[in-house]
Amino acid sequence: MMTYMTVDERSNDKLVLKRSPGLYAVAVAIGIFAVLMYLTRKPLDVESDWWTPIASIICFLASLSTIDNWEVSEFNKKTKKITFTKLSLWQRILHQRPSSVVVSLQSIENVTIEENVLKYIKQKVRVVALTSNEGHKYYVTGSGTTDPISDHIAMCQEIRNFLNLQDEKED
C-alpha cells in the first residue's frame, strides 16, 4: 500500500507535498520480471548461451518501467505559483530534467477529491484535484490511488488550509 502523499515541508509561505514509489511498486516490478523470465525460457527452449543474458536484461528493463513516478507538488506564496513535478525512474537513471507544470496560485478556487471506479475490478480510485477559476482541473498527482479516503481528505484539508480556502462539504 502506498501513502497518497506526504508533507515534506510546511511553512507560512511554502507547502511541499511528495510521493515516491513504495514497496508495492517494487514488488510488482519483481513479479513482472519473474513472469517475463519464465515466459522467455519456456516456449523457446533455447540452449544457446547468448539468449539467457539478453532475455534477462530485456525482462529487467521491462519490469523497471512499471515502477511509479516520484511526484512533488510545491505551493509557494512568495512566487505565487504551484509547481507539479514528475520524475520517472528512467529520468533518474539518465539524469534528465523532471517534467513540470506551473500554475498560478491565485487562480485556484477549490480543492476537491475526485473518485472513479476501475472498470474491471470495480475498485474506487481517488485523486485530489485543484480547480482554477478558468475551469481547469489540476491533479496533485498523476494517478489516483486506492488508499483510504481519509488520506485524501487529510491532504485536501492541508492544501485548503495553506491556500486559505473555505471548507466545502465532500461528496
Secondary structure, 3 states (H helix, E strand, C coil): CCCCCEEEEECCCEEEEEECCCHHHHHHHHHHHHHHHHHHHCCCCCCCCCHHHHHHHHHHHHHHCCCCCEEEEEEECCCCEEEEEEECHHHHHCCCCCEEEEEEHHHEEEEEEEEEECCCCCCEEEEEEEEECCCCEEECCCCCECCCHHHHHHHHHHHHHHHCCCCCCCC
